[in-house]
């Protein structure tokens, strides 16, 4: 083999390894981005369902609740008035 062929072959291997590393990094970035979007969607749905359940419970309790209370009126008028 000629030295020029060895240099070309070595450059080809280095270039191929660079493309492989770039592909792995780009795949990781895309995977993390998708996972982040999925987590944000899950958090949004959880918050939405939390307030929906809270609204449903408040609607149920307001119609059926009767508050029984006793009170006493105190007559504390001063003689100066």
PDB file of N, CA, C and O in Angstrom:
ATOM      1  N   UNK A   1       0.839  -1.187   0.000  1.00  0.00           N
ATOM      2  CA  UNK A   1       0.000   0.000   0.000  1.00  0.00           C
ATOM      3  C   UNK A   1       0.880   1.246   0.000  1.00  0.00           C
ATOM      4  O   UNK A   1       1.940   1.296   0.624  1.00  0.00           O
ATOM      5  N   UNK A   2       0.417   2.194  -0.689  1.00  0.00           N
ATOM      6  CA  UNK A   2       1.135   3.452  -0.740  1.00  0.00           C
ATOM      7  C   UNK A   2       0.794   4.290   0.486  1.00  0.00           C
ATOM      8  O   UNK A   2      -0.286   4.131   1.056  1.00  0.00           O
ATOM      9  N   UNK A   3       1.678   5.165   0.895  1.00  0.00           N
ATOM     10  CA  UNK A   3       1.396   6.015   2.063  1.00  0.00           C
ATOM     11  C   UNK A   3       0.168   6.897   1.859  1.00  0.00           C
ATOM     12  O   UNK A   3      -0.527   7.212   2.825  1.00  0.00           O
ATOM     13  N   UNK A   4      -0.111   7.299   0.622  1.00  0.00           N
ATOM     14  CA  UNK A   4      -1.287   8.121   0.358  1.00  0.00           C
ATOM     15  C   UNK A   4      -2.571   7.343   0.628  1.00  0.00           C
ATOM     16  O   UNK A   4      -3.538   7.897   1.151  1.00  0.00           O
ATOM     17  N   UNK A   5      -2.580   6.052   0.269  1.00  0.00           N
ATOM     18  CA  UNK A   5      -3.751   5.225   0.533  1.00  0.00           C
ATOM     19  C   UNK A   5      -3.973   5.044   2.029  1.00  0.00           C
ATOM     20  O   UNK A   5      -5.118   5.026   2.481  1.00  0.00           O
ATOM     21  N   UNK A   6      -2.924   4.913   2.788  1.00  0.00           N
ATOM     22  CA  UNK A   6      -3.043   4.771   4.241  1.00  0.00           C
ATOM     23  C   UNK A   6      -3.598   6.051   4.869  1.00  0.00           C
ATOM     24  O   UNK A   6      -4.426   5.996   5.778  1.00  0.00           O
ATOM     25  N   UNK A   7      -3.146   7.178   4.386  1.00  0.00           N
ATOM     26  CA  UNK A   7      -3.638   8.455   4.907  1.00  0.00           C
ATOM     27  C   UNK A   7      -5.122   8.612   4.585  1.00  0.00           C
ATOM     28  O   UNK A   7      -5.900   9.034   5.440  1.00  0.00           O
ATOM     29  N   UNK A   8      -5.515   8.274   3.358  1.00  0.00           N
ATOM     30  CA  UNK A   8      -6.925   8.379   2.966  1.00  0.00           C
ATOM     31  C   UNK A   8      -7.776   7.433   3.798  1.00  0.00           C
ATOM     32  O   UNK A   8      -8.864   7.800   4.243  1.00  0.00           O
ATOM     33  N   UNK A   9      -7.282   6.210   4.012  1.00  0.00           N
ATOM     34  CA  UNK A   9      -8.023   5.239   4.822  1.00  0.00           C
ATOM     35  C   UNK A   9      -8.137   5.726   6.266  1.00  0.00           C
ATOM     36  O   UNK A   9      -9.203   5.595   6.869  1.00  0.00           O
ATOM     37  N   UNK A  10      -7.084   6.275   6.826  1.00  0.00           N
ATOM     38  CA  UNK A  10      -7.109   6.789   8.201  1.00  0.00           C
ATOM     39  C   UNK A  10      -8.073   7.970   8.309  1.00  0.00           C
ATOM     40  O   UNK A  10      -8.835   8.060   9.272  1.00  0.00           O
ATOM     41  N   UNK A  11      -8.045   8.874   7.329  1.00  0.00           N
ATOM     42  CA  UNK A  11      -8.977  10.000   7.336  1.00  0.00           C
ATOM     43  C   UNK A  11     -10.424   9.510   7.215  1.00  0.00           C
ATOM     44  O   UNK A  11     -11.323  10.077   7.836  1.00  0.00           O
ATOM     45  N   UNK A  12     -10.648   8.482   6.435  1.00  0.00           N
ATOM     46  CA  UNK A  12     -11.985   7.908   6.303  1.00  0.00           C
ATOM     47  C   UNK A  12     -12.481   7.331   7.623  1.00  0.00           C
ATOM     48  O   UNK A  12     -13.644   7.509   7.985  1.00  0.00           O
ATOM     49  N   UNK A  13     -11.609   6.649   8.334  1.00  0.00           N
ATOM     50  CA  UNK A  13     -11.981   6.075   9.640  1.00  0.00           C
ATOM     51  C   UNK A  13     -12.256   7.180  10.648  1.00  0.00           C
ATOM     52  O   UNK A  13     -13.234   7.109  11.392  1.00  0.00           O
ATOM     53  N   UNK A  14     -11.404   8.204  10.680  1.00  0.00           N
ATOM     54  CA  UNK A  14     -11.607   9.319  11.615  1.00  0.00           C
ATOM     55  C   UNK A  14     -12.910  10.049  11.279  1.00  0.00           C
ATOM     56  O   UNK A  14     -13.682  10.392  12.175  1.00  0.00           O
ATOM     57  N   UNK A  15     -13.151  10.283   9.999  1.00  0.00           N
ATOM     58  CA  UNK A  15     -14.374  10.968   9.585  1.00  0.00           C
ATOM     59  C   UNK A  15     -15.609  10.132   9.940  1.00  0.00           C
ATOM     60  O   UNK A  15     -16.616  10.675  10.394  1.00  0.00           O
ATOM     61  N   UNK A  16     -15.534   8.819   9.733  1.00  0.00           N
ATOM     62  CA  UNK A  16     -16.646   7.930  10.081  1.00  0.00           C
ATOM     63  C   UNK A  16     -16.906   7.924  11.580  1.00  0.00           C
ATOM     64  O   UNK A  16     -18.060   7.925  12.008  1.00  0.00           O
ATOM     65  N   UNK A  17     -15.854   7.918  12.378  1.00  0.00           N
ATOM     66  CA  UNK A  17     -16.030   7.965  13.838  1.00  0.00           C
ATOM     67  C   UNK A  17     -16.625   9.295  14.278  1.00  0.00           C
ATOM     68  O   UNK A  17     -17.424   9.342  15.214  1.00  0.00           O
ATOM     69  N   UNK A  18     -16.242  10.366  13.614  1.00  0.00           N
ATOM     70  CA  UNK A  18     -16.817  11.680  13.921  1.00  0.00           C
ATOM     71  C   UNK A  18     -18.309  11.722  13.607  1.00  0.00           C
ATOM     72  O   UNK A  18     -19.100  12.253  14.387  1.00  0.00           O
ATOM     73  N   UNK A  19     -18.688  11.156  12.452  1.00  0.00           N
ATOM     74  CA  UNK A  19     -20.112  11.114  12.094  1.00  0.00           C
ATOM     75  C   UNK A  19     -20.875  10.247  13.089  1.00  0.00           C
ATOM     76  O   UNK A  19     -21.988  10.598  13.480  1.00  0.00           O
ATOM     77  N   UNK A  20     -20.300   9.125  13.503  1.00  0.00           N
ATOM     78  CA  UNK A  20     -20.946   8.251  14.481  1.00  0.00           C
ATOM     79  C   UNK A  20     -21.143   8.972  15.812  1.00  0.00           C
ATOM     80  O   UNK A  20     -22.220   8.890  16.404  1.00  0.00           O
ATOM     81  N   UNK A  21     -20.129   9.669  16.284  1.00  0.00           N
ATOM     82  CA  UNK A  21     -20.249  10.408  17.547  1.00  0.00           C
ATOM     83  C   UNK A  21     -21.301  11.508  17.427  1.00  0.00           C
ATOM     84  O   UNK A  21     -22.096  11.709  18.346  1.00  0.00           O
ATOM     85  N   UNK A  22     -21.309  12.212  16.311  1.00  0.00           N
ATOM     86  CA  UNK A  22     -22.314  13.256  16.098  1.00  0.00           C
ATOM     87  C   UNK A  22     -23.725  12.677  16.084  1.00  0.00           C
ATOM     88  O   UNK A  22     -24.646  13.267  16.648  1.00  0.00           O
ATOM     89  N   UNK A  23     -23.897  11.520  15.439  1.00  0.00           N
ATOM     90  CA  UNK A  23     -25.203  10.880  15.375  1.00  0.00           C
ATOM     91  C   UNK A  23     -25.672  10.450  16.773  1.00  0.00           C
ATOM     92  O   UNK A  23     -26.848  10.590  17.107  1.00  0.00           O
ATOM     93  N   UNK A  24     -24.757   9.934  17.572  1.00  0.00           N
ATOM     94  CA  UNK A  24     -25.116   9.522  18.932  1.00  0.00           C
ATOM     95  C   UNK A  24     -25.514  10.732  19.769  1.00  0.00           C
ATOM     96  O   UNK A  24     -26.510  10.685  20.492  1.00  0.00           O
ATOM     97  N   UNK A  25     -24.751  11.806  19.678  1.00  0.00           N
ATOM     98  CA  UNK A  25     -25.070  13.020  20.448  1.00  0.00           C
ATOM     99  C   UNK A  25     -26.399  13.614  19.978  1.00  0.00           C
ATOM    100  O   UNK A  25     -27.234  13.995  20.799  1.00  0.00           O
ATOM    101  N   UNK A  26     -26.596  13.694  18.670  1.00  0.00           N
ATOM    102  CA  UNK A  26     -27.846  14.239  18.143  1.00  0.00           C
ATOM    103  C   UNK A  26     -29.038  13.368  18.540  1.00  0.00           C
ATOM    104  O   UNK A  26     -30.102  13.894  18.864  1.00  0.00           O
ATOM    105  N   UNK A  27     -28.877  12.065  18.520  1.00  0.00           N
ATOM    106  CA  UNK A  27     -29.936  11.166  18.969  1.00  0.00           C
ATOM    107  C   UNK A  27     -30.256  11.365  20.436  1.00  0.00           C
ATOM    108  O   UNK A  27     -31.423  11.333  20.828  1.00  0.00           O
ATOM    109  N   UNK A  28     -29.233  11.571  21.251  1.00  0.00           N
ATOM    110  CA  UNK A  28     -29.460  11.829  22.680  1.00  0.00           C
ATOM    111  C   UNK A  28     -30.202  13.129  22.910  1.00  0.00           C
ATOM    112  O   UNK A  28     -31.091  13.201  23.759  1.00  0.00           O
ATOM    113  N   UNK A  29     -29.839  14.159  22.157  1.00  0.00           N
ATOM    114  CA  UNK A  29     -30.520  15.447  22.297  1.00  0.00           C
ATOM    115  C   UNK A  29     -31.989  15.331  21.892  1.00  0.00           C
ATOM    116  O   UNK A  29     -32.871  15.867  22.564  1.00  0.00           O
ATOM    117  N   UNK A  30     -32.239  14.636  20.803  1.00  0.00           N
ATOM    118  CA  UNK A  30     -33.626  14.455  20.354  1.00  0.00           C
ATOM    119  C   UNK A  30     -34.402  13.634  21.370  1.00  0.00           C
ATOM    120  O   UNK A  30     -35.548  13.961  21.676  1.00  0.00           O
ATOM    121  N   UNK A  31     -33.798  12.570  21.900  1.00  0.00           N
ATOM    122  CA  UNK A  31     -34.468  11.726  22.895  1.00  0.00           C
ATOM    123  C   UNK A  31     -34.792  12.520  24.154  1.00  0.00           C
ATOM    124  O   UNK A  31     -35.903  12.422  24.676  1.00  0.00           O
ATOM    125  N   UNK A  32     -33.844  13.298  24.647  1.00  0.00           N
ATOM    126  CA  UNK A  32     -34.073  14.090  25.855  1.00  0.00           C
ATOM    127  C   UNK A  32     -35.137  15.158  25.599  1.00  0.00           C
ATOM    128  O   UNK A  32     -35.953  15.440  26.476  1.00  0.00           O
ATOM    129  N   UNK A  33     -35.131  15.750  24.407  1.00  0.00           N
ATOM    130  CA  UNK A  33     -36.159  16.747  24.072  1.00  0.00           C
ATOM    131  C   UNK A  33     -37.550  16.123  24.063  1.00  0.00           C
ATOM    132  O   UNK A  33     -38.490  16.694  24.616  1.00  0.00           O
ATOM    133  N   UNK A  34     -37.686  14.966  23.446  1.00  0.00           N
ATOM    134  CA  UNK A  34     -38.983  14.287  23.422  1.00  0.00           C
ATOM    135  C   UNK A  34     -39.415  13.873  24.827  1.00  0.00           C
ATOM    136  O   UNK A  34     -40.585  14.004  25.185  1.00  0.00           O
ATOM    137  N   UNK A  35     -38.474  13.378  25.616  1.00  0.00           N
ATOM    138  CA  UNK A  35     -38.807  12.996  26.986  1.00  0.00           C
ATOM    139  C   UNK A  35     -39.237  14.214  27.791  1.00  0.00           C
ATOM    140  O   UNK A  35     -40.157  14.121  28.603  1.00  0.00           O
ATOM    141  N   UNK A  36     -38.589  15.350  27.581  1.00  0.00           N
ATOM    142  CA  UNK A  36     -38.972  16.576  28.277  1.00  0.00           C
ATOM    143  C   UNK A  36     -40.360  17.043  27.888  1.00  0.00           C
ATOM    144  O   UNK A  36     -41.132  17.475  28.743  1.00  0.00           O
ATOM    145  N   UNK A  37     -40.688  16.961  26.601  1.00  0.00           N
ATOM    146  CA  UNK A  37     -42.025  17.357  26.153  1.00  0.00           C
ATOM    147  C   UNK A  37     -43.077  16.419  26.746  1.00  0.00           C
ATOM    148  O   UNK A  37     -44.144  16.868  27.165  1.00  0.00           O
ATOM    149  N   UNK A  38     -42.783  15.133  26.782  1.00  0.00           N
ATOM    150  CA  UNK A  38     -43.734  14.173  27.364  1.00  0.00           C
ATOM    151  C   UNK A  38     -43.934  14.444  28.841  1.00  0.00           C
ATOM    152  O   UNK A  38     -45.060  14.378  29.334  1.00  0.00           O
ATOM    153  N   UNK A  39     -42.858  14.748  29.560  1.00  0.00           N
ATOM    154  CA  UNK A  39     -42.982  15.062  30.991  1.00  0.00           C
ATOM    155  C   UNK A  39     -43.805  16.336  31.189  1.00  0.00           C
ATOM    156  O   UNK A  39     -44.640  16.387  32.092  1.00  0.00           O
ATOM    157  N   UNK A  40     -43.592  17.352  30.373  1.00  0.00           N
ATOM    158  CA  UNK A  40     -44.377  18.585  30.486  1.00  0.00           C
ATOM    159  C   UNK A  40     -45.853  18.330  30.201  1.00  0.00           C
ATOM    160  O   UNK A  40     -46.719  18.895  30.870  1.00  0.00           O
ATOM    161  N   UNK A  41     -46.145  17.489  29.220  1.00  0.00           N
ATOM    162  CA  UNK A  41     -47.544  17.144  28.927  1.00  0.00           C
ATOM    163  C   UNK A  41     -48.160  16.407  30.105  1.00  0.00           C
ATOM    164  O   UNK A  41     -49.306  16.670  30.467  1.00  0.00           O
ATOM    165  N   UNK A  42     -47.414  15.486  30.707  1.00  0.00           N
ATOM    166  CA  UNK A  42     -47.928  14.744  31.860  1.00  0.00           C
ATOM    167  C   UNK A  42     -48.189  15.672  33.039  1.00  0.00           C
ATOM    168  O   UNK A  42     -49.202  15.528  33.724  1.00  0.00           O
ATOM    169  N   UNK A  43     -47.296  16.617  33.284  1.00  0.00           N
ATOM    170  CA  UNK A  43     -47.496  17.572  34.377  1.00  0.00           C
ATOM    171  C   UNK A  43     -48.721  18.437  34.099  1.00  0.00           C
ATOM    172  O   UNK A  43     -49.520  18.689  35.001  1.00  0.00           O
ATOM    173  N   UNK A  44     -48.872  18.888  32.868  1.00  0.00           N
ATOM    174  CA  UNK A  44     -50.035  19.698  32.506  1.00  0.00           C
ATOM    175  C   UNK A  44     -51.338  18.940  32.682  1.00  0.00           C
ATOM    176  O   UNK A  44     -52.310  19.491  33.199  1.00  0.00           O
ATOM    177  N   UNK A  45     -51.370  17.678  32.256  1.00  0.00           N
ATOM    178  CA  UNK A  45     -52.578  16.875  32.428  1.00  0.00           C
ATOM    179  C   UNK A  45     -52.867  16.609  33.900  1.00  0.00           C
ATOM    180  O   UNK A  45     -54.028  16.591  34.308  1.00  0.00           O
ATOM    181  N   UNK A  46     -51.818  16.403  34.704  1.00  0.00           N
ATOM    182  CA  UNK A  46     -52.027  16.179  36.131  1.00  0.00           C
ATOM    183  C   UNK A  46     -52.624  17.422  36.797  1.00  0.00           C
ATOM    184  O   UNK A  46     -53.559  17.316  37.590  1.00  0.00           O
ATOM    185  N   UNK A  47     -52.084  18.594  36.473  1.00  0.00           N
ATOM    186  CA  UNK A  47     -52.605  19.832  37.057  1.00  0.00           C
ATOM    187  C   UNK A  47     -54.046  20.060  36.602  1.00  0.00           C
ATOM    188  O   UNK A  47     -54.895  20.473  37.393  1.00  0.00           O
ATOM    189  N   UNK A  48     -54.314  19.791  35.336  1.00  0.00           N
ATOM    190  CA  UNK A  48     -55.673  19.962  34.820  1.00  0.00           C
ATOM    191  C   UNK A  48     -56.643  19.017  35.540  1.00  0.00           C
ATOM    192  O   UNK A  48     -57.730  19.433  35.939  1.00  0.00           O
ATOM    193  N   UNK A  49     -56.259  17.764  35.704  1.00  0.00           N
ATOM    194  CA  UNK A  49     -57.151  16.817  36.375  1.00  0.00           C
ATOM    195  C   UNK A  49     -57.293  17.153  37.853  1.00  0.00           C
ATOM    196  O   UNK A  49     -58.349  16.914  38.438  1.00  0.00           O
ATOM    197  N   UNK A  50     -56.250  17.704  38.470  1.00  0.00           N
ATOM    198  CA  UNK A  50     -56.328  18.097  39.873  1.00  0.00           C
ATOM    199  C   UNK A  50     -57.397  19.169  40.063  1.00  0.00           C
ATOM    200  O   UNK A  50     -58.236  19.060  40.958  1.00  0.00           O
ATOM    201  N   UNK A  51     -57.370  20.203  39.223  1.00  0.00           N
ATOM    202  CA  UNK A  51     -58.364  21.262  39.359  1.00  0.00           C
ATOM    203  C   UNK A  51     -59.750  20.790  38.929  1.00  0.00           C
ATOM    204  O   UNK A  51     -60.752  21.263  39.467  1.00  0.00           O
ATOM    205  N   UNK A  52     -59.826  19.870  37.974  1.00  0.00           N
ATOM    206  CA  UNK A  52     -61.116  19.332  37.560  1.00  0.00           C
ATOM    207  C   UNK A  52     -61.754  18.537  38.702  1.00  0.00           C
ATOM    208  O   UNK A  52     -62.941  18.691  38.991  1.00  0.00           O
ATOM    209  N   UNK A  53     -60.940  17.675  39.352  1.00  0.00           N
ATOM    210  CA  UNK A  53     -61.458  16.913  40.496  1.00  0.00           C
ATOM    211  C   UNK A  53     -61.836  17.839  41.631  1.00  0.00           C
ATOM    212  O   UNK A  53     -62.839  17.616  42.309  1.00  0.00           O
ATOM    213  N   UNK A  54     -61.050  18.867  41.845  1.00  0.00           N
ATOM    214  CA  UNK A  54     -61.340  19.824  42.910  1.00  0.00           C
ATOM    215  C   UNK A  54     -62.667  20.539  42.643  1.00  0.00           C
ATOM    216  O   UNK A  54     -63.450  20.761  43.567  1.00  0.00           O
ATOM    217  N   UNK A  55     -62.917  20.897  41.393  1.00  0.00           N
ATOM    218  CA  UNK A  55     -64.170  21.549  41.030  1.00  0.00           C
ATOM    219  C   UNK A  55     -65.341  20.589  41.213  1.00  0.00           C
ATOM    220  O   UNK A  55     -66.394  20.995  41.703  1.00  0.00           O
ATOM    221  N   UNK A  56     -65.180  19.339  40.834  1.00  0.00           N
ATOM    222  CA  UNK A  56     -66.250  18.363  40.973  1.00  0.00           C
ATOM    223  C   UNK A  56     -66.607  18.131  42.434  1.00  0.00           C
ATOM    224  O   UNK A  56     -67.783  18.005  42.772  1.00  0.00           O
ATOM    225  N   UNK A  57     -65.596  18.075  43.305  1.00  0.00           N
ATOM    226  CA  UNK A  57     -65.861  17.871  44.734  1.00  0.00           C
ATOM    227  C   UNK A  57     -66.527  19.093  45.348  1.00  0.00           C
ATOM    228  O   UNK A  57     -67.377  18.945  46.225  1.00  0.00           O
ATOM    229  N   UNK A  58     -66.171  20.277  44.919  1.00  0.00           N
ATOM    230  CA  UNK A  58     -66.778  21.479  45.487  1.00  0.00           C
ATOM    231  C   UNK A  58     -68.226  21.610  45.035  1.00  0.00           C
ATOM    232  O   UNK A  58     -69.060  22.111  45.789  1.00  0.00           O
ATOM    233  N   UNK A  59     -68.540  21.170  43.820  1.00  0.00           N
ATOM    234  CA  UNK A  59     -69.924  21.229  43.329  1.00  0.00           C
ATOM    235  C   UNK A  59     -70.808  20.237  44.080  1.00  0.00           C
ATOM    236  O   UNK A  59     -71.966  20.539  44.365  1.00  0.00           O
ATOM    237  N   UNK A  60     -70.286  19.074  44.399  1.00  0.00           N
ATOM    238  CA  UNK A  60     -71.069  18.070  45.118  1.00  0.00           C
ATOM    239  C   UNK A  60     -71.395  18.530  46.531  1.00  0.00           C
ATOM    240  O   UNK A  60     -72.537  18.423  46.979  1.00  0.00           O
ATOM    241  N   UNK A  61     -70.400  19.035  47.223  1.00  0.00           N
ATOM    242  CA  UNK A  61     -70.570  19.385  48.625  1.00  0.00           C
ATOM    243  C   UNK A  61     -71.417  20.614  48.843  1.00  0.00           C
ATOM    244  O   UNK A  61     -72.011  20.745  49.913  1.00  0.00           O
ATOM    245  N   UNK A  62     -71.507  21.516  47.898  1.00  0.00           N
ATOM    246  CA  UNK A  62     -72.224  22.770  48.123  1.00  0.00           C
ATOM    247  C   UNK A  62     -73.731  22.569  48.134  1.00  0.00           C
ATOM    248  O   UNK A  62     -74.430  23.324  48.809  1.00  0.00           O
ATOM    249  N   UNK A  63     -74.258  21.593  47.423  1.00  0.00           N
ATOM    250  CA  UNK A  63     -75.702  21.396  47.354  1.00  0.00           C
ATOM    251  C   UNK A  63     -76.239  20.610  48.554  1.00  0.00           C
ATOM    252  O   UNK A  63     -77.359  20.858  49.000  1.00  0.00           O
ATOM    253  N   UNK A  64     -75.461  19.676  49.074  1.00  0.00           N
ATOM    254  CA  UNK A  64     -75.941  18.779  50.106  1.00  0.00           C
ATOM    255  C   UNK A  64     -75.572  19.217  51.516  1.00  0.00           C
ATOM    256  O   UNK A  64     -75.986  18.566  52.475  1.00  0.00           O
ATOM    257  N   UNK A  65     -74.829  20.270  51.676  1.00  0.00           N
ATOM    258  CA  UNK A  65     -74.335  20.667  52.991  1.00  0.00           C
ATOM    259  C   UNK A  65     -75.310  21.627  53.652  1.00  0.00           C
ATOM    260  O   UNK A  65     -75.719  22.632  53.070  1.00  0.00           O
ATOM    261  N   UNK A  66     -75.671  21.291  54.885  1.00  0.00           N
ATOM    262  CA  UNK A  66     -76.507  22.175  55.694  1.00  0.00           C
ATOM    263  C   UNK A  66     -75.683  22.532  56.918  1.00  0.00           C
ATOM    264  O   UNK A  66     -75.200  21.655  57.634  1.00  0.00           O
ATOM    265  N   UNK A  67     -75.530  23.809  57.147  1.00  0.00           N
ATOM    266  CA  UNK A  67     -74.759  24.259  58.296  1.00  0.00           C
ATOM    267  C   UNK A  67     -75.739  24.639  59.398  1.00  0.00           C
ATOM    268  O   UNK A  67     -76.587  25.512  59.219  1.00  0.00           O
ATOM    269  N   UNK A  68     -75.609  23.972  60.535  1.00  0.00           N
ATOM    270  CA  UNK A  68     -76.463  24.246  61.684  1.00  0.00           C
ATOM    271  C   UNK A  68     -75.646  25.049  62.682  1.00  0.00           C
ATOM    272  O   UNK A  68     -74.567  24.621  63.091  1.00  0.00           O
ATOM    273  N   UNK A  69     -76.149  26.199  63.070  1.00  0.00           N
ATOM    274  CA  UNK A  69     -75.386  27.054  63.977  1.00  0.00           C
ATOM    275  C   UNK A  69     -76.327  27.694  64.987  1.00  0.00           C
ATOM    276  O   UNK A  69     -77.513  27.895  64.725  1.00  0.00           O
ATOM    277  N   UNK A  70     -75.775  28.002  66.128  1.00  0.00           N
ATOM    278  CA  UNK A  70     -76.513  28.730  67.157  1.00  0.00           C
ATOM    279  C   UNK A  70     -75.743  30.009  67.449  1.00  0.00           C
ATOM    280  O   UNK A  70     -74.513  30.031  67.397  1.00  0.00           O
ATOM    281  N   UNK A  71     -76.460  31.052  67.751  1.00  0.00           N
ATOM    282  CA  UNK A  71     -75.783  32.308  68.046  1.00  0.00           C
ATOM    283  C   UNK A  71     -76.535  33.015  69.155  1.00  0.00           C
ATOM    284  O   UNK A  71     -77.719  32.770  69.387  1.00  0.00           O
ATOM    285  N   UNK A  72     -75.825  33.891  69.829  1.00  0.00           N
ATOM    286  CA  UNK A  72     -76.377  34.688  70.922  1.00  0.00           C
ATOM    287  C   UNK A  72     -76.065  36.144  70.642  1.00  0.00           C
ATOM    288  O   UNK A  72     -74.933  36.489  70.303  1.00  0.00           O
ATOM    289  N   UNK A  73     -77.064  36.996  70.782  1.00  0.00           N
ATOM    290  CA  UNK A  73     -76.866  38.424  70.572  1.00  0.00           C
ATOM    291  C   UNK A  73     -76.595  39.045  71.931  1.00  0.00           C
ATOM    292  O   UNK A  73     -77.395  38.927  72.860  1.00  0.00           O
ATOM    293  N   UNK A  74     -75.484  39.687  72.025  1.00  0.00           N
ATOM    294  CA  UNK A  74     -75.105  40.357  73.268  1.00  0.00           C
ATOM    295  C   UNK A  74     -75.458  41.827  73.159  1.00  0.00           C
ATOM    296  O   UNK A  74     -75.152  42.481  72.161  1.00  0.00           O
ATOM    297  N   UNK A  75     -76.102  42.337  74.187  1.00  0.00           N
ATOM    298  CA  UNK A  75     -76.480  43.744  74.195  1.00  0.00           C
ATOM    299  C   UNK A  75     -75.533  44.471  75.114  1.00  0.00           C
ATOM    300  O   UNK A  75     -75.771  44.572  76.317  1.00  0.00           O
ATOM    301  N   UNK A  76     -74.451  44.979  74.542  1.00  0.00           N
ATOM    302  CA  UNK A  76     -73.438  45.670  75.331  1.00  0.00           C
ATOM    303  C   UNK A  76     -73.449  47.163  75.030  1.00  0.00           C
ATOM    304  O   UNK A  76     -72.402  47.745  74.746  1.00  0.00           O
ATOM    305  N   UNK A  77     -74.577  47.762  75.086  1.00  0.00           N
ATOM    306  CA  UNK A  77     -74.638  49.196  74.803  1.00  0.00           C
ATOM    307  C   UNK A  77     -74.195  49.974  76.064  1.00  0.00           C
ATOM    308  O   UNK A  77     -74.578  49.664  77.192  1.00  0.00           O
ATOM    309  N   UNK A  78     -73.393  50.967  75.807  1.00  0.00           N
ATOM    310  CA  UNK A  78     -72.969  51.833  76.914  1.00  0.00           C
ATOM    311  C   UNK A  78     -74.098  52.815  77.243  1.00  0.00           C
ATOM    312  O   UNK A  78     -74.924  53.141  76.390  1.00  0.00           O
ATOM    313  N   UNK A  79     -74.114  53.266  78.466  1.00  0.00           N
ATOM    314  CA  UNK A  79     -75.139  54.228  78.863  1.00  0.00           C
ATOM    315  C   UNK A  79     -74.854  55.614  78.283  1.00  0.00           C
ATOM    316  O   UNK A  79     -75.732  56.478  78.297  1.00  0.00           O
ATOM    317  N   UNK A  80     -73.637  55.839  77.772  1.00  0.00           N
ATOM    318  CA  UNK A  80     -73.279  57.123  77.189  1.00  0.00           C
ATOM    319  C   UNK A  80     -73.904  57.342  75.819  1.00  0.00           C
ATOM    320  O   UNK A  80     -74.029  58.489  75.391  1.00  0.00           O
ATOM    321  N   UNK A  81     -74.297  56.294  75.120  1.00  0.00           N
ATOM    322  CA  UNK A  81     -74.850  56.431  73.780  1.00  0.00           C
ATOM    323  C   UNK A  81     -76.198  56.948  73.836  1.00  0.00           C
ATOM    324  O   UNK A  81     -76.832  57.133  72.798  1.00  0.00           O
TER     325      UNK A  81
END
